[in-house]
Amino acid sequence: MPQGKGTYGTQVGRPAKKMEGKDKENFKPHMMYCKDGSSKKAKTYQEHLKLKKKGCGHKKPKNGKK
C-alpha cells in the first residue's frame, strides 16, 4: 500500500457522514463507560458523541480491584 496522503482520508470521511444520519435516526439512550470507572447515560446523540470524544465506550470496564 502506498504511503502518504493518497485518497484514504477522503474515502474514510464520506461513509462516516452517511452513517451519522443513520445513527441519529436509530439512536437509543444507553450507558457509556469511561476509563476512570465512571459511567453516564447518553440520552441524546450529541451527548453520545461528547462522551465518545472523551474516551468513553459501550463496554463496562472490568474492575480488577476487590
MOWO-V545012 format. One record per pair of residues at least 24 apart in sequence whose C-alpha atoms are under 7 Angstrom apart, sorted by the first residue. I is the first residue (numbers start at 0). J is the second residue. Records with the same first field share a line. If there is no record, write none. Layout:
I = J  J
This chain:
30 = 57
31 = 55  56  57
32 = 56  57  58  59
36 = 60
